[in-house]
Amino acid sequence: MNDEVVLDAIALDKDVDGFHALNFGRLAMAGRTPPRAVPCTPKGVLELLDRYGVDPAGKRAVVLGRSNIVGLPVSLLLLHRNATVTVCHSKTVNLEQLVKEADIVVSAVGRPNYVKAAWLKAGVVVVDVGINAVDDATKKRGYRLVGDVEWEGALAVASAITPVPGGVGPMTIAMLLVNTVDAAERSFKEQRG
């Protein structure tokens, strides 16, 4: 199934996920008509930074992953907030060095414990979007959930880090609710004229 065809079939006024091509284009075109909805996970990442007093302006942000769902939109949102953004992916050279220079790291690669604590500089803010199941015979269900970032080591280095599970996921759901309420209010206002 072609995801582009599916996403384009969703009416713009009902796109609460923020994946419609027009919403995505408006997100990329800063300073113009804003998108009707911003993708929920990237919006949640920025909300977390705001809630914890992390201003991206002037900071080096490294985004690991370039998907249309998280990586690309979160990099655009960070750019709009005046961060200097580097987007990294599977073909990035000197990945470890780029991460070491970052003030903010957003990881969305979907690989358990991919980002090593040794890659992180002291005081970095880490937003771990990854959610990965790893085998764990000590757990009743036979697995446990971990992020993209080595939790224990990063915890000792980072000034702030989101847990997995329980970090970005709940914020994604909250932003979906915000987008849904915003869409309903906009629809109500448009119907009233």
N, C-alpha and C positions, 0 to 999 in steps of 0.2 A: 504494500500500500504506500502511496506517495504522500508523505506528511505535508508537503506544500499544498497539494490539492485539498486535503482534509482541512488544514488551517484556513485556507482561502474560502472554504465553504461556510465558515463561521461568520455570522453577521458581525460587523465591526462593533456595533453597540452591545453585542453579547460577549465580546471577547474579554473576559475577566482575567484570563491568563496572560494577556499582553503579547501573544505570539502572532497576531495578524500582521501581514506585511506592512500595512499602513502604520500600525502602532510601532512596529520595529523601525520603520523609516523615520517616523517622527522622533523616536528616541535618539536616533543617530544625528538628526538635524537640530542640534542645540540652538536655542534662541528663537525658534519658530513655534508653530502650533505644537503644544505638548501632546504626547500620546494619550489616548483615552485610558489606557491601562499600561502599567509598567510590569514586566515579568515578575512574578511573585518572589522567587528566591533572590534575585538580585536586589529587588526593592527591600526585602527582609535583611539582606546583608548591610545595606546602607542604614536601615533603621537601627540595627544592632550597633553599628558604629556611632550613630547619633546618640542613642540611649546611654552609651558608655563614654560619651564625651571625646570620641576620637574624630578629630577634624582631618579629613584627607588632604586638605589644601597644603600644597608645598611638599607633601610626603611622596616617597617612592613606593608605589604599589605594584606588586607582582601578582598577576592573575594566572593561575595554572589551569589551563583548559580554555578552549576557544569555541565551545558549543554555542548554538543559538539560544539555548535555554538558560545557561548561567554565564559562561565565560565572556562571551561578547557583550551581552547587555550589562553585566556588572562592570566591565572595563569602561563602557561608555558612561555609566553613572559616576564612576570614580573620576573620569576625565571631566565631566560636567561640574564636579566638585573640586577641580583644580589639582588633582593628584597627577603625578608623572607616572603613567601606567605602562608596564611592560606585560604583554600577553605571551605566555609560554605554552608550548605544545610539544608533541612527540618528536618534532624535528629541531627543537631549540638546542643550540650549542651553548655550552657553559651554563647549564641550568642551575647548578649548585651555586655558582658565583652570583648569578642574578638574584637568586633567593636571598643570599647572604647580604646583599645590598638593600633589601627591602625593609621599609618601615611597616608596611602592611602586606600580608600574604593572604590571598584568597585562593584556596585550593578546591578545584572541582574536576578532578581527573578520574575518580572512581577506582583508585588502586589503593588497597589497604597499606597504611604506614609507608607510603611512597616518599613523603617529605621527611627527611631525617632531621633530628634535633640539631645535628652538627651543621646543617645548612642555615640555621636561623641565627640572626644576630641578637644580642641581648636587648630586651625591651620591645621587640617586634610585636605587632598585633596580628594574631592568626585567626582567620575565619575559615573553618574547616567545613566545607559544603559536602564533602564525600561521605557516603554511607555504604559500608561494605560489610558483608557477612564473612566471617572467618570461622573455620572449624574450631570447636571448643568442647571437648568431651566432658568437661566439668559442668557444663550448662545442660539443663533439662532438655532444651530444644536442640542441643548439639552444635550450636554456634553462638557467636556473640557479634555485636555490631561495633565496628571501629571506623575511624575516619581515614582520610588520606595522609594525615600528619601523625607521626609517632607521638602519642599523647604524653607519656611520662617524661620523656626528654624535653619536649617542647614546653611542658608546664614549668619546668625549671628555668627556662630561658625567656619565654614570652612575658610581656607585661599583661597581656590578655589573650585568651584563647577560648573558642567555642567548643563545648563538649559534643561528642557523638556517642550515642544519640542525645537528643534534648537541647540542641543548640539552634542550628539554622532551620531544622525541620519545623518546629512549632512556629517559628517566625514566618516561614513560608505560608503556612496555613492561615496565620493571622493576616498576612498581606492579601491572600486570596479573599478573605472576608472583607477587608477594606475595599478591594477592587470591586467586589460584588455590590456592596452598599453604595459605592460611588456610581456604579453603572445604573443601579436602580433609581438613585436620586436624579441622575442626569436624564433618564428616561421619563421620570415623572415630570420634571421641569419642561422637557421638550413636548410632552403631551398637553401640558397646560398652556403652552404657547408663551 
